[in-house]
Amino acid sequence: MKKFIALFIILGMALQSTAFAIQEPTTTSVKKIKVSKTKENKPRKAKKNQVRQYILPAYWSNYNDEYLDKYIDEALTNNFDLKIAKSRIKQSEAILGTINAQRLPQLSINPSVYPYKSMSKFTGNFSSHNHLYFPLLLNWELDIFGKLSDKVKSSRYQVKISEENLNIAKLAITSEIMASYFNIILSDCLIKNYQEIITNLDETIKLKRQLYEGGIIPYDNLYTTEYEVVVQRNTLNSLLKQREILLHQFAVLRGLSPESESDIKRRNINELTLPFEEKKSVNSDLIFNRPDVVQSELELKKAAIDVRVARKTFLPSVNLNEMIGFENIRGGRIFNWESTVYQLGAGLLFDLYTGGYKMSYLRYNKELAKEKLYHYNNVLLNAFCEIENNLSSFKTDYNSYVEFNKATEKSEHYHDVAMIRYNNGIGNKIDALDARRQVLNNLNSMYGAKVSALVDSVNIYKSLGGSL
């Protein structure tokens, strides 16, 4: 019975020490960090105990394409770059767990046996004995100066930074999926039109050859058309190759094998609509919704905490050491109450000389904090430059689309007139074929400008973090 009572006492004392460590408050607060003297380059303030996080909006739904929505959902589920980013988040969380565990007491058991010999003072004979130890050891570094708490805060920021890496990858992959999807549709349309252009040129060459053999037109006229059909065939081959590459890339972005799905469901180019017009106004504050801006802000806050951690390395460490267990020279009496031993003590560790390591480590973290400040300002400048470039590109491509649309309408009217003249016997077939080719060329230019404007709109969403 005494053995069981002794065991209960030991376990109770150990659990009581552990409970004190667990009940220590672990909530941390995000302190304000002054990034720059200029008001424009200050990170947006976060509320106490709260870190501003980025959430990817479903901006692709503004294009009203159910096929595109399906492919993006598939990419967000199966893309391996996203899976890698998610795995890195779990790695950061595991590192946070290891750092947080340092704030708790460490319990260990160290049973030992020490054989020895002794001589009897009565008989003078030697006899062998075993000195038995069964101690339960507790070591706890008391976080009096907040060293471990600051390390935990820094590690929590690293988890947030890893989450923003995932958001950056999501934004990049969704925009790439959309750009590839629109370019595949453009390739379909261009391939169809160039096939018709080649058929048109073959028919034109046949008519011109008859005129040349009849001595009506010179050979130069025939040769120019024959050379043009060669150029158009090469262009068609390039478009076919480009579409295959886009389809392979589109499959890989969705986490599929390139040859698994060469034919995807997609809309016609005439069904695609722009999500906004050229005169759309943009709020400059949306630039702070970008995940890379949020990530840079988190890195800056983490760097400030790391500087504080480096400063606190100059402070001493306070350790609480406790040992409770049993000690006896006879195994049968090891758990008796008389064999109980107990020791409690505290230690102060202060480094007097480390060869300049701590000072160098502090300078390193200060310079790293400066680097993060410069990086934050650079990210903001590049973000503003990116949105300005995308807005300019969208405006130019949208205007080109409008102008080519007008030119296409005029060329279609000219083709209708040429067909009427040909059907009435006033014009010739070659002029009607030339007019049709002009319509197709204008359509290709118009479709190219339209898809360019669509891709520009995607880049605008991307440069604003998916919100507009």
MISEFI-905998 format. One line per field, with one value per residue (C-alpha): x, y, z; residue in three letters; chain. Coordinates in nm, 4 decimals, padded with zeros to 6 digits. Layout:
% MISEFI-905998
c1 [X | ...]
c2 [Y | ...]
c3 [Z | ...]
type [ALA | ...]
mol [A | ...]
END
This chain:
% MISEFI-905998
c1 [00.0000 | 00.2869 | 00.4269 | 00.1005 | 00.0727 | 00.4248 | 00.3523 | 00.0340 | 00.2233 | 00.4933 | 00.2441 | 00.0385 | 00.3374 | 00.4458 | 00.0978 | 00.0698 | 00.3937 | 00.2731 | -00.0627 | 00.1083 | 00.2909 | -00.0206 | -00.2217 | 00.0304 | -00.1413 | -00.0293 | -00.2244 | -00.0071 | -00.0744 | 00.0449 | 00.2184 | 00.2186 | 00.5323 | 00.6306 | 00.7337 | 00.8127 | 00.7728 | 00.5647 | 00.1971 | 00.1488 | 00.3960 | 00.2669 | 00.1240 | -00.2430 | -00.3022 | -00.4297 | -00.6496 | -00.5058 | -00.4605 | -00.5564 | -00.3525 | -00.4995 | -00.5451 | -00.6087 | -00.9017 | -00.9082 | -01.2391 | -01.4000 | -01.3343 | -01.3569 | -01.7342 | -01.7628 | -01.6985 | -02.0182 | -01.8598 | -01.9631 | -01.6849 | -01.4225 | -01.5638 | -01.5399 | -01.1788 | -01.0675 | -01.2317 | -01.0535 | -00.7190 | -00.7654 | -00.8231 | -00.5650 | -00.2804 | 00.0461 | 00.1950 | -00.0970 | -00.0474 | 00.3180 | 00.2171 | -00.0332 | 00.2349 | 00.4651 | 00.1921 | 00.1781 | 00.5568 | 00.5422 | 00.2709 | 00.4860 | 00.7816 | 00.5491 | 00.4570 | 00.8228 | 00.8883 | 00.5717 | 00.6691 | 00.9819 | 00.7583 | 00.6325 | 00.8244 | 01.0225 | 00.9622 | 01.1952 | 01.2722 | 01.6221 | 01.6314 | 01.9906 | 02.1822 | 02.5309 | 02.7046 | 02.9670 | 03.1620 | 03.1920 | 03.4021 | 03.2499 | 03.4111 | 03.3493 | 03.4673 | 03.6777 | 03.5083 | 03.3991 | 03.0381 | 02.8685 | 02.5693 | 02.3566 | 02.2674 | 01.9259 | 01.7933 | 01.4426 | 01.4154 | 01.1540 | 01.3273 | 01.1618 | 01.3346 | 01.1494 | 01.2910 | 01.0879 | 00.9962 | 01.0434 | 01.1819 | 00.9521 | 01.2239 | 01.0179 | 00.6993 | 00.8644 | 00.9917 | 00.6369 | 00.5076 | 00.7728 | 00.6850 | 00.3149 | 00.3953 | 00.5890 | 00.2740 | 00.0821 | 00.3563 | 00.3250 | -00.0504 | 00.0085 | 00.2411 | -00.0564 | -00.2731 | -00.0085 | 00.0016 | -00.3795 | -00.3979 | -00.1230 | -00.2721 | -00.6286 | -00.5127 | -00.2969 | -00.5894 | -00.8078 | -00.5443 | -00.4844 | -00.8585 | -00.9121 | -00.6111 | -00.7342 | -01.0665 | -00.8792 | -00.6713 | -00.9894 | -01.1298 | -00.8061 | -00.7512 | -01.1015 | -01.0573 | -00.7131 | -00.8438 | -01.1090 | -00.8471 | -00.6337 | -00.9372 | -01.0164 | -00.6605 | -00.6588 | -00.9725 | -00.8216 | -00.5032 | -00.7089 | -00.8886 | -00.5710 | -00.3889 | -00.6604 | -00.6241 | -00.2454 | -00.2600 | -00.4989 | -00.2511 | -00.4828 | -00.2702 | 00.1088 | 00.2868 | 00.3687 | 00.0021 | -00.0200 | 00.3105 | 00.2068 | -00.1049 | 00.0867 | 00.3398 | 00.0611 | -00.0977 | 00.2386 | 00.2608 | -00.0944 | -00.0281 | 00.2770 | 00.0684 | -00.1948 | 00.0702 | 00.1977 | -00.1552 | -00.2092 | 00.1151 | 00.0247 | -00.3152 | -00.1613 | 00.0868 | -00.1899 | -00.4010 | -00.1063 | -00.0356 | -00.4047 | -00.4149 | -00.1029 | -00.2437 | -00.5453 | -00.3236 | -00.3875 | -00.1611 | -00.0964 | -00.2247 | -00.5215 | -00.7567 | -00.6706 | -01.0265 | -01.1950 | -01.5381 | -01.5226 | -01.7330 | -01.7301 | -01.5360 | -01.8528 | -02.0006 | -01.7161 | -01.7928 | -01.5711 | -01.6377 | -01.6166 | -01.5786 | -01.2805 | -01.3937 | -01.4057 | -01.2715 | -01.0298 | -00.9862 | -00.6164 | -00.6710 | -00.7439 | -00.3699 | -00.3466 | -00.5630 | -00.2776 | -00.1401 | 00.2204 | 00.1599 | 00.0018 | 00.2905 | 00.5501 | 00.3747 | 00.3812 | 00.7506 | 00.8188 | 00.6352 | 00.8159 | 01.1510 | 01.0714 | 00.9970 | 01.3181 | 01.5133 | 01.3499 | 01.4398 | 01.8019 | 01.8132 | 01.6797 | 01.9650 | 02.1715 | 01.9391 | 01.9964 | 01.7977 | 01.6179 | 01.5693 | 01.3677 | 01.5010 | 01.3109 | 01.3868 | 01.1676 | 01.2034 | 01.3411 | 01.6888 | 01.7873 | 02.0482 | 01.7868 | 01.5460 | 01.2678 | 01.2634 | 01.3006 | 00.9390 | 00.9191 | 00.8394 | 01.1805 | 01.3445 | 01.1795 | 01.4153 | 01.3220 | 01.5198 | 01.4055 | 01.6267 | 01.6502 | 01.9424 | 02.0444 | 02.2496 | 02.4186 | 02.6702 | 02.9711 | 03.1579 | 03.0449 | 03.3045 | 03.0737 | 02.8133 | 02.5141 | 02.6108 | 02.6616 | 02.3296 | 02.1580 | 02.3183 | 02.2112 | 01.8469 | 01.8519 | 01.9830 | 01.7284 | 01.4525 | 01.5823 | 01.5804 | 01.2181 | 01.1302 | 01.2934 | 01.1257 | 00.7849 | 00.8283 | 00.9525 | 00.6514 | 00.4188 | 00.5933 | 00.5894 | 00.2244 | 00.1260 | 00.3372 | 00.1727 | -00.1805 | -00.0972 | 00.0534 | -00.2460 | -00.4929 | -00.3036 | -00.2912 | -00.6616 | -00.7499 | -00.5381 | -00.6608 | -01.0221 | -00.9971 | -00.8351 | -01.1209 | -01.3744 | -01.1908 | -01.1460 | -01.5129 | -01.6007 | -01.3556 | -01.5102 | -01.8581 | -01.7361 | -01.5500 | -01.8600 | -02.0618 | -01.7974 | -01.8112 | -02.1901 | -02.1568 | -01.8918 | -02.1160 | -02.4116 | -02.1991 | -02.0689 | -02.4147 | -02.5428 | -02.2555 | -02.0996 | -01.8023 | -01.5749 | -01.5254 | -01.1701 | -01.2860 | -01.5515 | -01.2901 | -01.0549 | -01.3366 | -01.4065 | -01.0405 | -01.0432 | -01.3408 | -01.1567 | -00.8398 | -01.0376 | -01.2167 | -00.8818 | -00.7578 | -01.0808 | -01.0783 | -00.7117 | -00.7822 | -01.0841 | -00.8885 | -00.6037 | -00.8546 | -00.9898 | -00.6405 | -00.5726 | -00.8862 | -00.7608 | -00.4280 | -00.6129 | -00.7954 | -00.4652 | -00.2825 | -00.5608 | -00.5657 | -00.8755 | -01.1031 | -01.2325]
c2 [00.0000 | 00.2388 | 00.1864 | 00.2973 | 00.5991 | 00.7079 | 00.6724 | 00.8811 | 01.1558 | 01.1669 | 01.1789 | 01.4444 | 01.6728 | 01.6240 | 01.6978 | 02.0034 | 02.1446 | 02.0737 | 02.2378 | 02.5599 | 02.5639 | 02.4962 | 02.7637 | 03.0288 | 03.2696 | 03.2230 | 03.4978 | 03.7476 | 04.0895 | 04.2383 | 04.5649 | 04.8515 | 04.8855 | 05.2090 | 05.1231 | 05.4601 | 05.8271 | 05.8709 | 05.8153 | 05.6325 | 05.3543 | 05.2648 | 04.9144 | 04.9162 | 04.8932 | 04.5668 | 04.5419 | 04.4129 | 04.0340 | 04.0212 | 03.9854 | 04.1067 | 03.8091 | 03.7808 | 03.5776 | 03.5037 | 03.6277 | 03.4300 | 03.7041 | 03.4570 | 03.4349 | 03.7864 | 03.6361 | 03.4248 | 03.1101 | 02.7847 | 02.5908 | 02.8320 | 02.8094 | 02.4315 | 02.4320 | 02.6793 | 02.4752 | 02.1709 | 02.3532 | 02.4785 | 02.1185 | 01.9266 | 02.1662 | 02.0378 | 02.3825 | 02.4535 | 02.1210 | 02.2101 | 02.5467 | 02.3772 | 02.1332 | 02.4242 | 02.5748 | 02.2515 | 02.2571 | 02.6082 | 02.5012 | 02.2061 | 02.4394 | 02.6627 | 02.3582 | 02.2814 | 02.6401 | 02.6557 | 02.3291 | 02.4977 | 02.7073 | 02.3955 | 02.1935 | 01.8949 | 01.5708 | 01.2720 | 00.9553 | 00.8221 | 00.4844 | 00.3858 | 00.1043 | 00.1582 | -00.1610 | -00.1269 | -00.3340 | -00.2808 | -00.4421 | -00.5628 | -00.3996 | -00.7137 | -00.9924 | -00.7972 | -00.9681 | -00.7864 | -00.7974 | -00.6678 | -00.4347 | -00.2360 | 00.1253 | 00.1773 | 00.5164 | 00.5792 | 00.9597 | 01.1698 | 01.4825 | 01.8147 | 02.0997 | 02.4225 | 02.7396 | 03.0213 | 03.2768 | 03.5734 | 03.8087 | 03.6916 | 03.5264 | 03.2236 | 03.4275 | 03.6447 | 03.3369 | 03.2008 | 03.5313 | 03.5239 | 03.1659 | 03.2534 | 03.5260 | 03.2681 | 03.0554 | 03.3580 | 03.4213 | 03.0610 | 03.1086 | 03.4150 | 03.2056 | 02.9795 | 03.2792 | 03.4098 | 03.0700 | 03.0574 | 03.4011 | 03.3172 | 02.9806 | 03.1079 | 03.3968 | 03.1614 | 02.9215 | 03.2059 | 03.3394 | 02.9906 | 02.9300 | 03.2542 | 03.1908 | 02.8393 | 02.9871 | 03.2452 | 02.9696 | 02.7820 | 03.0870 | 03.1795 | 02.8234 | 02.8118 | 03.1468 | 03.0631 | 02.7364 | 02.9343 | 03.1860 | 02.9047 | 02.7565 | 03.1028 | 03.1489 | 02.8075 | 02.9038 | 03.2424 | 03.0766 | 02.8449 | 03.1419 | 03.3469 | 03.0543 | 03.0387 | 03.4123 | 03.3815 | 03.0951 | 03.3047 | 03.5919 | 03.8274 | 03.8830 | 03.8752 | 03.6028 | 03.8450 | 03.8597 | 03.4803 | 03.4415 | 03.6914 | 03.4902 | 03.1598 | 03.3023 | 03.4342 | 03.0909 | 02.9484 | 03.2161 | 03.1469 | 02.7719 | 02.8347 | 03.0617 | 02.7890 | 02.5349 | 02.7738 | 02.8165 | 02.4409 | 02.3987 | 02.6842 | 02.5324 | 02.1950 | 02.3612 | 02.5607 | 02.2478 | 02.0635 | 02.3556 | 02.3846 | 02.0185 | 02.0482 | 02.3541 | 02.1424 | 01.8620 | 01.6312 | 01.4540 | 01.6568 | 01.3817 | 01.2922 | 01.5578 | 01.7206 | 01.8343 | 02.0463 | 02.2005 | 02.5709 | 02.8575 | 03.0314 | 03.3544 | 03.5490 | 03.4342 | 03.5831 | 03.9139 | 04.1662 | 04.1993 | 04.5802 | 04.8624 | 05.0776 | 05.3651 | 05.1510 | 05.3402 | 05.1671 | 05.2392 | 05.2681 | 05.1164 | 04.7836 | 04.7489 | 04.6468 | 04.3420 | 04.1828 | 03.8757 | 03.9753 | 04.3119 | 04.1379 | 03.8922 | 04.1689 | 04.3460 | 04.0261 | 03.9776 | 04.3303 | 04.2662 | 03.9347 | 04.1056 | 04.3581 | 04.0742 | 03.8961 | 04.2101 | 04.2003 | 03.8321 | 03.9115 | 04.1858 | 03.9508 | 03.7067 | 03.9440 | 03.8691 | 03.5697 | 03.2474 | 03.1217 | 02.7461 | 02.5534 | 02.2042 | 01.9454 | 01.5834 | 01.3406 | 00.9660 | 00.6697 | 00.5622 | 00.2406 | -00.0317 | -00.3054 | -00.3612 | -00.4863 | -00.1620 | 00.0823 | 00.2034 | 00.2293 | 00.5662 | 00.5745 | 00.5523 | 00.8718 | 01.1547 | 01.5076 | 01.8002 | 02.1430 | 02.4236 | 02.7180 | 02.8301 | 03.1514 | 03.1256 | 03.4422 | 03.4396 | 03.6551 | 03.6134 | 03.4602 | 03.6014 | 03.8729 | 03.6247 | 03.7962 | 04.1419 | 04.0120 | 03.8294 | 04.1519 | 04.3487 | 04.0787 | 04.1014 | 04.4807 | 04.4745 | 04.2065 | 04.4335 | 04.7157 | 04.4774 | 04.3858 | 04.7557 | 04.8201 | 04.5091 | 04.6303 | 04.9673 | 04.7945 | 04.5615 | 04.8607 | 05.0463 | 04.7413 | 04.6801 | 05.0340 | 05.0028 | 04.6713 | 04.8035 | 05.1144 | 04.9002 | 04.6675 | 04.9566 | 05.1140 | 04.7825 | 04.7224 | 05.0703 | 05.0283 | 04.6777 | 04.7722 | 05.0678 | 04.8412 | 04.5959 | 04.8741 | 04.9996 | 04.6515 | 04.5854 | 04.8911 | 04.7845 | 04.4357 | 04.5768 | 04.7887 | 04.4969 | 04.2769 | 04.5471 | 04.5653 | 04.1862 | 04.1976 | 04.4610 | 04.2531 | 03.9450 | 04.1444 | 04.2773 | 03.9276 | 03.7715 | 04.0455 | 03.9930 | 04.3327 | 04.2180 | 03.9152 | 03.6220 | 03.7201 | 04.0527 | 03.8734 | 03.6285 | 03.9152 | 04.0889 | 03.7736 | 03.7406 | 04.0988 | 04.0179 | 03.7186 | 03.9208 | 04.1917 | 03.9278 | 03.7793 | 04.1221 | 04.1947 | 03.8596 | 03.9038 | 04.2474 | 04.1103 | 03.8268 | 04.0660 | 04.2883 | 03.9840 | 03.8822 | 04.2431 | 04.2378 | 03.9194 | 04.0899 | 04.3869 | 04.1550 | 03.9841 | 04.3123 | 04.4139 | 04.0845 | 03.9578 | 04.2417 | 04.5380]
c3 [00.0000 | 00.0822 | -00.2685 | -00.4291 | -00.1984 | -00.2891 | -00.6624 | -00.6322 | -00.4507 | -00.7199 | -01.0072 | -00.8312 | -00.7841 | -01.1456 | -01.2809 | -01.0586 | -01.2021 | -01.5542 | -01.4845 | -01.3760 | -01.7087 | -01.9142 | -01.7375 | -01.8343 | -02.0759 | -02.4356 | -02.6098 | -02.7913 | -02.9327 | -03.2597 | -03.1871 | -03.4312 | -03.6387 | -03.8007 | -04.1544 | -04.3014 | -04.2293 | -04.5400 | -04.4808 | -04.8088 | -04.7289 | -04.3829 | -04.3485 | -04.2721 | -03.8979 | -03.7561 | -03.4527 | -03.1309 | -03.1254 | -03.4928 | -03.8099 | -04.1364 | -04.3677 | -04.7391 | -04.8712 | -05.2439 | -05.3928 | -05.6764 | -05.9311 | -06.2206 | -06.1669 | -06.3152 | -06.6598 | -06.6440 | -06.7861 | -06.6198 | -06.7940 | -06.6622 | -06.3093 | -06.3240 | -06.4436 | -06.1771 | -05.9017 | -06.0407 | -06.0400 | -05.6835 | -05.5766 | -05.7799 | -05.8616 | -05.7152 | -05.6556 | -05.4257 | -05.2494 | -05.1946 | -05.0499 | -04.8169 | -04.7044 | -04.6209 | -04.4053 | -04.2071 | -04.1785 | -04.0332 | -03.7913 | -03.6817 | -03.6196 | -03.4177 | -03.2109 | -03.1374 | -03.0266 | -02.8190 | -02.6493 | -02.5109 | -02.2845 | -02.1046 | -01.8436 | -01.9636 | -01.7725 | -01.7947 | -01.6045 | -01.5477 | -01.3674 | -01.2890 | -01.1244 | -00.9758 | -00.8601 | -00.5844 | -00.3338 | 00.0395 | 00.3125 | 00.6351 | 00.9387 | 01.1422 | 00.9107 | 00.6620 | 00.3697 | 00.0525 | -00.0641 | -00.3828 | -00.3766 | -00.6252 | -00.5631 | -00.7265 | -00.8472 | -00.9828 | -01.0244 | -01.2061 | -01.3421 | -01.4252 | -01.6066 | -01.6787 | -01.8270 | -01.6758 | -01.9416 | -01.7112 | -01.9769 | -02.2578 | -02.4668 | -02.5577 | -02.5976 | -02.8611 | -03.0428 | -03.0472 | -03.1875 | -03.4591 | -03.5482 | -03.5655 | -03.8149 | -04.0160 | -04.0325 | -04.1635 | -04.4188 | -04.5389 | -04.5721 | -04.7896 | -05.0066 | -05.0671 | -05.1552 | -05.3950 | -05.5650 | -05.5843 | -05.7438 | -05.9934 | -06.0917 | -06.1312 | -06.3504 | -06.5568 | -06.5979 | -06.7246 | -06.9642 | -07.1062 | -07.1423 | -07.3358 | -07.5585 | -07.6381 | -07.7504 | -07.9578 | -08.1185 | -08.2130 | -08.3858 | -08.5628 | -08.6849 | -08.8294 | -09.0048 | -09.1418 | -09.2797 | -09.4642 | -09.5799 | -09.7240 | -09.9005 | -10.0321 | -10.1594 | -10.3277 | -10.5168 | -10.6028 | -10.7324 | -10.9494 | -11.1074 | -11.1481 | -11.3071 | -11.5712 | -11.6280 | -11.6461 | -11.8940 | -12.0998 | -12.0981 | -11.9111 | -11.5963 | -11.5466 | -11.3526 | -11.0713 | -10.9774 | -10.9607 | -10.7729 | -10.5034 | -10.4266 | -10.4289 | -10.1839 | -09.9630 | -09.9313 | -09.8166 | -09.5471 | -09.4333 | -09.4128 | -09.1935 | -08.9741 | -08.9455 | -08.8431 | -08.5757 | -08.4422 | -08.4300 | -08.2361 | -08.0033 | -07.9268 | -07.8429 | -07.6082 | -07.4429 | -07.3959 | -07.2379 | -07.0072 | -06.9238 | -06.8184 | -06.6004 | -06.4227 | -06.3297 | -06.1993 | -06.4972 | -06.7420 | -07.0617 | -07.2883 | -07.0688 | -07.1987 | -07.5311 | -07.6013 | -07.3350 | -07.3270 | -07.3951 | -07.5174 | -07.8524 | -07.8708 | -07.9491 | -07.6165 | -07.4122 | -07.2420 | -07.0689 | -06.6934 | -06.7057 | -06.9546 | -07.0369 | -06.8119 | -06.4974 | -06.1934 | -05.9565 | -05.5856 | -05.5034 | -05.1561 | -05.3244 | -05.3759 | -05.0096 | -05.0843 | -05.2760 | -05.0951 | -05.1670 | -04.9972 | -04.6979 | -04.6892 | -04.7032 | -04.4162 | -04.2098 | -04.2864 | -04.1630 | -03.8359 | -03.7914 | -03.8483 | -03.5727 | -03.3304 | -03.4324 | -03.3399 | -02.9964 | -02.9650 | -03.0509 | -02.7860 | -02.5196 | -02.5768 | -02.3588 | -02.0645 | -01.8342 | -01.8424 | -01.5324 | -01.4991 | -01.2428 | -01.1723 | -00.9728 | -00.8935 | -00.7045 | -00.6898 | -00.4971 | -00.3923 | -00.2158 | -00.2217 | -00.2160 | -00.5038 | -00.2796 | -00.0823 | -00.3731 | -00.3555 | 00.0228 | 00.1745 | 00.3428 | -00.0035 | -00.1281 | -00.2266 | -00.3368 | -00.4652 | -00.5878 | -00.7098 | -00.9460 | -01.1580 | -01.3287 | -01.6488 | -01.7720 | -02.0571 | -01.9744 | -02.3022 | -02.6339 | -02.8708 | -03.0048 | -03.1266 | -02.9651 | -03.0869 | -03.4416 | -03.4249 | -03.3168 | -03.6017 | -03.8459 | -03.7373 | -03.7505 | -04.1069 | -04.1929 | -04.0600 | -04.2817 | -04.5766 | -04.5070 | -04.4888 | -04.8275 | -04.9643 | -04.8437 | -05.0138 | -05.3288 | -05.3322 | -05.3064 | -05.5887 | -05.8149 | -05.7287 | -05.8306 | -06.1460 | -06.2321 | -06.1965 | -06.4009 | -06.6767 | -06.6803 | -06.6903 | -06.9803 | -07.1662 | -07.1116 | -07.2351 | -07.5491 | -07.6298 | -07.5611 | -07.7988 | -08.0584 | -08.0172 | -08.0762 | -08.3863 | -08.5342 | -08.4690 | -08.6774 | -08.9491 | -08.9530 | -09.0016 | -09.2936 | -09.4531 | -09.4200 | -09.5957 | -09.8686 | -09.9054 | -09.9371 | -10.2111 | -10.3908 | -10.3824 | -10.5163 | -10.8007 | -10.8755 | -10.8698 | -11.1007 | -11.3434 | -11.2791 | -11.0674 | -11.0765 | -10.8401 | -10.7467 | -10.6032 | -10.3982 | -10.2665 | -10.1791 | -09.9930 | -09.7925 | -09.6970 | -09.5779 | -09.3552 | -09.2097 | -09.1463 | -08.9689 | -08.7643 | -08.6597 | -08.5520 | -08.3669 | -08.1863 | -08.0966 | -07.9482 | -07.7607 | -07.6016 | -07.5213 | -07.3409 | -07.1557 | -07.0455 | -06.9432 | -06.7290 | -06.5624 | -06.4936 | -06.3441 | -06.1054 | -06.0256 | -05.9606 | -05.7192 | -05.5322 | -05.7128 | -05.5997 | -05.7962]
type [MET | LYS | LYS | PHE | ILE | ALA | LEU | PHE | ILE | ILE | LEU | GLY | MET | ALA | LEU | GLN | SER | THR | ALA | PHE | ALA | ILE | GLN | GLU | PRO | THR | THR | THR | SER | VAL | LYS | LYS | ILE | LYS | VAL | SER | LYS | THR | LYS | GLU | ASN | LYS | PRO | ARG | LYS | ALA | LYS | LYS | ASN | GLN | VAL | ARG | GLN | TYR | ILE | LEU | PRO | ALA | TYR | TRP | SER | ASN | TYR | ASN | ASP | GLU | TYR | LEU | ASP | LYS | TYR | ILE | ASP | GLU | ALA | LEU | THR | ASN | ASN | PHE | ASP | LEU | LYS | ILE | ALA | LYS | SER | ARG | ILE | LYS | GLN | SER | GLU | ALA | ILE | LEU | GLY | THR | ILE | ASN | ALA | GLN | ARG | LEU | PRO | GLN | LEU | SER | ILE | ASN | PRO | SER | VAL | TYR | PRO | TYR | LYS | SER | MET | SER | LYS | PHE | THR | GLY | ASN | PHE | SER | SER | HIS | ASN | HIS | LEU | TYR | PHE | PRO | LEU | LEU | LEU | ASN | TRP | GLU | LEU | ASP | ILE | PHE | GLY | LYS | LEU | SER | ASP | LYS | VAL | LYS | SER | SER | ARG | TYR | GLN | VAL | LYS | ILE | SER | GLU | GLU | ASN | LEU | ASN | ILE | ALA | LYS | LEU | ALA | ILE | THR | SER | GLU | ILE | MET | ALA | SER | TYR | PHE | ASN | ILE | ILE | LEU | SER | ASP | CYS | LEU | ILE | LYS | ASN | TYR | GLN | GLU | ILE | ILE | THR | ASN | LEU | ASP | GLU | THR | ILE | LYS | LEU | LYS | ARG | GLN | LEU | TYR | GLU | GLY | GLY | ILE | ILE | PRO | TYR | ASP | ASN | LEU | TYR | THR | THR | GLU | TYR | GLU | VAL | VAL | VAL | GLN | ARG | ASN | THR | LEU | ASN | SER | LEU | LEU | LYS | GLN | ARG | GLU | ILE | LEU | LEU | HIS | GLN | PHE | ALA | VAL | LEU | ARG | GLY | LEU | SER | PRO | GLU | SER | GLU | SER | ASP | ILE | LYS | ARG | ARG | ASN | ILE | ASN | GLU | LEU | THR | LEU | PRO | PHE | GLU | GLU | LYS | LYS | SER | VAL | ASN | SER | ASP | LEU | ILE | PHE | ASN | ARG | PRO | ASP | VAL | VAL | GLN | SER | GLU | LEU | GLU | LEU | LYS | LYS | ALA | ALA | ILE | ASP | VAL | ARG | VAL | ALA | ARG | LYS | THR | PHE | LEU | PRO | SER | VAL | ASN | LEU | ASN | GLU | MET | ILE | GLY | PHE | GLU | ASN | ILE | ARG | GLY | GLY | ARG | ILE | PHE | ASN | TRP | GLU | SER | THR | VAL | TYR | GLN | LEU | GLY | ALA | GLY | LEU | LEU | PHE | ASP | LEU | TYR | THR | GLY | GLY | TYR | LYS | MET | SER | TYR | LEU | ARG | TYR | ASN | LYS | GLU | LEU | ALA | LYS | GLU | LYS | LEU | TYR | HIS | TYR | ASN | ASN | VAL | LEU | LEU | ASN | ALA | PHE | CYS | GLU | ILE | GLU | ASN | ASN | LEU | SER | SER | PHE | LYS | THR | ASP | TYR | ASN | SER | TYR | VAL | GLU | PHE | ASN | LYS | ALA | THR | GLU | LYS | SER | GLU | HIS | TYR | HIS | ASP | VAL | ALA | MET | ILE | ARG | TYR | ASN | ASN | GLY | ILE | GLY | ASN | LYS | ILE | ASP | ALA | LEU | ASP | ALA | ARG | ARG | GLN | VAL | LEU | ASN | ASN | LEU | ASN | SER | MET | TYR | GLY | ALA | LYS | VAL | SER | ALA | LEU | VAL | ASP | SER | VAL | ASN | ILE | TYR | LYS | SER | LEU | GLY | GLY | SER | LEU]
mol [A | A | A | A | A | A | A | A | A | A | A | A | A | A | A | A | A | A | A | A | A | A | A | A | A | A | A | A | A | A | A | A | A | A | A | A | A | A | A | A | A | A | A | A | A | A | A | A | A | A | A | A | A | A | A | A | A | A | A | A | A | A | A | A | A | A | A | A | A | A | A | A | A | A | A | A | A | A | A | A | A | A | A | A | A | A | A | A | A | A | A | A | A | A | A | A | A | A | A | A | A | A | A | A | A | A | A | A | A | A | A | A | A | A | A | A | A | A | A | A | A | A | A | A | A | A | A | A | A | A | A | A | A | A | A | A | A | A | A | A | A | A | A | A | A | A | A | A | A | A | A | A | A | A | A | A | A | A | A | A | A | A | A | A | A | A | A | A | A | A | A | A | A | A | A | A | A | A | A | A | A | A | A | A | A | A | A | A | A | A | A | A | A | A | A | A | A | A | A | A | A | A | A | A | A | A | A | A | A | A | A | A | A | A | A | A | A | A | A | A | A | A | A | A | A | A | A | A | A | A | A | A | A | A | A | A | A | A | A | A | A | A | A | A | A | A | A | A | A | A | A | A | A | A | A | A | A | A | A | A | A | A | A | A | A | A | A | A | A | A | A | A | A | A | A | A | A | A | A | A | A | A | A | A | A | A | A | A | A | A | A | A | A | A | A | A | A | A | A | A | A | A | A | A | A | A | A | A | A | A | A | A | A | A | A | A | A | A | A | A | A | A | A | A | A | A | A | A | A | A | A | A | A | A | A | A | A | A | A | A | A | A | A | A | A | A | A | A | A | A | A | A | A | A | A | A | A | A | A | A | A | A | A | A | A | A | A | A | A | A | A | A | A | A | A | A | A | A | A | A | A | A | A | A | A | A | A | A | A | A | A | A | A | A | A | A | A | A | A | A | A | A | A | A | A | A | A | A | A | A | A | A | A | A | A | A | A | A | A | A | A | A | A | A | A | A | A | A | A | A | A | A | A | A | A | A | A | A | A | A | A | A | A | A | A | A | A | A | A | A | A | A | A | A | A | A | A | A | A | A | A | A | A | A | A | A | A | A]
END
